[in-house]
């Protein structure tokens, strides 16, 4: 019944004819339709417009009904408002709880961050890294920037408060060194690619979690999985006098699409040695422990070779992967943010 009430409230009308109600309720059997109507009347969701007259059927219904929209009651928000971090506009929200209702997701995320991780705001992150770090959704800033700006302004915080940097277009590669045989780290996502590039340029370091990395390559989505693209790049850009192919390490989101993308990349370039960067994927699993993971944007339900991928990571069983993937969750690559990456470089 709750879903039906929500449909009625979202229909955009105050007065509904019997035909309108039949279209929303979608019950062709009149006797069952009448029972639903009785329930809506008993619950105070609808009130008959008696001047519209009866419909002439048995049992009868009126020809028109008024939708009773519930009054907004924001009193329940007051305890949560009082628990906000004192750096936020608590008094303003207490005086205008309707504003808090509008800002709730954004401001509660900010409050949790200020209580537990305020020190991280002193250090820069990319936009998506900061978004995931604060709200657990790497694209929230992209999708709700206008609301975030409104919340920051309402709370007396400037736009620079979140201390993130944007990753400009276009990018493809960053070559740090050119040894006889190069190791190339393919990044699925632009933000993570830019973060590693930024750090390697700034520090001169290129040993990532114990592995020397000579080139950081942005895979540009499905482009990296096009037939022969990586082979052509290797032959044209990386092979030195020895004509030895580079070693390729792949690092992306831990979701079904990200895993499928790795295998497509490898299958599209059979002459190359392409492996997942196991230590970084295992680090993602470790960083995700105990936190609520976002819903995967990939809702197609297409299978991926999880057991094979788990074996490539050195996991004896795929359980560590399937536990959250089967729930429709995933770990975005941005969980390895600027500060995490900085700690990996030597």
C-alpha positions, 0 to 999 in steps of 0.5 A, spaced: 500 500 500 505 504 501 508 504 494 501 505 491 500 511 496 507 514 493 504 513 486 498 517 488 502 523 491 506 523 486 501 524 480 501 531 480 493 532 482 489 534 487 482 531 485 482 524 481 476 521 477 475 514 478 478 513 471 484 516 474 484 512 480 483 505 476 489 507 471 494 508 477 491 502 481 491 498 475 486 493 478 481 491 472 477 487 477 472 492 479 470 488 486 478 488 488 479 495 485 473 497 490 477 494 496 483 498 494 479 504 494 475 502 501 482 501 504 485 508 501 478 512 504 479 508 511 487 510 511 485 518 510 489 518 503 482 519 499 476 523 501 470 523 496 467 529 492 460 527 494 457 533 489 460 529 483 455 523 484 456 516 484 458 512 479 452 507 478 455 501 480 455 496 485 458 497 490 458 504 488 464 509 488 463 516 487 466 519 481 471 524 484 476 524 490 480 529 493 487 526 495 489 528 502 496 530 502 500 529 509 502 535 512 510 536 512 512 534 520 520 536 521 520 535 528 523 528 528 529 532 524 531 536 531 535 531 534 539 529 528 540 537 527 543 538 534 548 532 533 551 536 527 558 538 527 559 545 531 562 547 525 556 547 521 550 552 521 546 548 527 542 554 529 540 555 522 537 548 521 534 548 528 530 554 526 528 552 519 528 544 519 525 544 512 532 546 509 535 541 513 530 536 510 533 538 503 540 538 505 540 532 509 544 527 505 549 533 503 550 536 510 550 529 514 556 527 510 559 533 511 558 532 519 561 525 519 567 527 515 568 533 520 567 529 526 572 523 524 576 525 518 577 533 518 584 533 518 584 530 511 581 536 508 588 540 509 590 535 504 588 535 497 584 530 493 581 529 486 574 531 485 571 524 485 576 522 491 573 527 495 566 525 493 567 518 495 571 520 501 566 524 504 559 521 502 561 514 499 559 516 492 565 518 487 560 521 483 556 525 488 559 532 486 559 531 479 551 530 479 549 534 485 554 540 485 549 545 485 546 543 491 553 542 495 554 549 493 548 551 496 549 547 503 556 550 503 554 557 502 548 556 508 553 553 513 558 559 511 563 555 508 567 557 501 567 552 495 575 551 497 572 548 503 572 541 500 580 542 497 579 538 491 582 538 484 579 537 477 582 533 472 582 536 466 582 533 459 585 530 455 590 525 458 593 519 455 599 517 458 605 519 463 612 516 462 616 517 468 622 513 466 624 509 459 628 502 462 630 497 457 623 493 459 618 498 461 612 497 466 605 500 464 600 501 469 593 502 466 588 506 470 581 505 468 579 511 471 581 518 470 581 521 477 586 515 479 590 516 473 591 523 474 592 522 482 598 517 480 601 522 475 601 528 479 604 524 485 610 521 481 611 528 477 611 531 484 616 526 488 620 523 483 618 516 486 615 511 481 615 504 486 608 503 487 607 498 493 614 495 491 613 495 484 617 499 479 612 503 474 615 507 468 608 509 465 601 510 467 596 510 462 589 512 462 585 506 459 579 511 457 573 506 458 572 501 453 578 504 448 583 500 452 579 493 450 579 495 442 582 489 438 590 490 438 589 498 441 594 496 446 599 492 442 599 498 437 601 502 442 606 498 445 609 497 438 609 504 436 611 508 443 614 503 448 619 498 444 626 500 445 632 497 442 631 490 445 624 490 441 621 487 448 614 488 449 612 492 456 609 489 462 602 491 463 599 491 469 591 493 470 587 497 475 580 498 475 573 498 479 572 492 483 565 491 480 563 486 474 564 491 469 571 493 471 573 485 471 570 484 465 573 490 462 580 487 464 579 480 461 576 484 454 583 488 454 587 482 455 583 478 450 584 484 445 591 484 445 593 477 446 601 478 444 602 482 451 603 480 458 597 484 461 595 482 469 591 485 474 595 489 479 594 484 485 596 488 490 592 494 489 586 490 488 587 487 495 588 494 498 581 496 495 578 490 499 582 492 505 580 499 505 573 497 504 572 493 510 567 495 515 564 501 510 558 501 506 559 500 499 555 504 493 550 501 489 554 498 482 552 503 476 552 496 472 545 493 473 545 489 467 547 482 471 552 480 466 557 475 469 564 475 470 569 470 471 570 471 478 574 465 480 579 466 475 580 473 477 580 471 484 586 466 482 590 472 479 589 476 485 592 470 489 586 469 493 584 462 494 577 463 493 572 468 490 568 469 496 572 476 498 569 478 491 562 475 490 560 477 498 559 485 496 558 484 488 552 479 489 549 484 493 549 489 487 555 493 491 562 495 488 568 498 490 570 504 486 577 505 484 577 512 487 578 509 494 585 509 493 585 516 493 591 521 493 593 520 501 593 513 500 597 513 493 602 517 496 603 512 502 604 507 496 610 510 493 617 509 494 
